[in-house]
Amino acid sequence: MSDRYCVKCGRRIIGIAGLLCLDCKLDKTPESQDESLRYSELYYDTKDMSSIMVLSERQVRRKAHDDQIPGKVPGIKRHLFDKKKVDKWREGGYKIPKTPKLPKPPTSPLQEEALAKCRKKDHSWLSDPKYDGIAYTSKPTTVKQTKYTVLAGYKRTCYFCKFSTFVLA
């Protein structure tokens, strides 16, 4: 689908039918508006983003839905992206800053006990099976100790600080 341009002012027509842009249809020229900035100067649409990111428009919409593209304008059906936020994101190498996830508050006496030990940097409780699934996650794994020795056990990760250790099976 090719781009359409307003026959009166020459601006690109996005999202409306006809030969005139919305400003010309409403008989608003940029000089008569309080702000000379129009939405095409403030926002990118999916077509702009697809050309920037070299993706299809569908992929852009999917990434926006998954919050992989910053600056999506909320509350409207149409996918528009704030140019300032997107440009800053592009300058940063397309990396989304991750917000640190805070640990969930303890919900049982065992979790409270484990959290108290964790805050004191004492993770000896990771070898105790009563905390399994409550205060740490356990994943079966093997560790190569020497050329001929392999140890089988569990990698246990603290639920609160993500400290992990190897415990023999």
GIGI-V379320 format. One record per run of one state. SS is the DSSP state (alpha for helix, beta for strand, coil for the rest). FROM is the first residue (numbers start at 1). TO is the last residue. If there is no record, write none. Layout:
SS & FROM & TO
SS & FROM & TO
//
This chain:
coil & 1 & 3
beta & 4 & 5
coil & 6 & 11
beta & 12 & 13
coil & 14 & 21
alpha & 22 & 25
coil & 26 & 38
alpha & 39 & 42
beta & 43 & 45
alpha & 46 & 53
coil & 54 & 56
alpha & 57 & 65
coil & 66 & 71
beta & 72 & 72
coil & 73 & 79
beta & 80 & 82
alpha & 83 & 91
coil & 92 & 108
alpha & 109 & 119
coil & 120 & 123
alpha & 124 & 127
coil & 128 & 128
alpha & 129 & 131
beta & 132 & 132
coil & 133 & 135
beta & 136 & 144
coil & 145 & 149
beta & 150 & 158
coil & 159 & 163
beta & 164 & 168
coil & 169 & 169
//
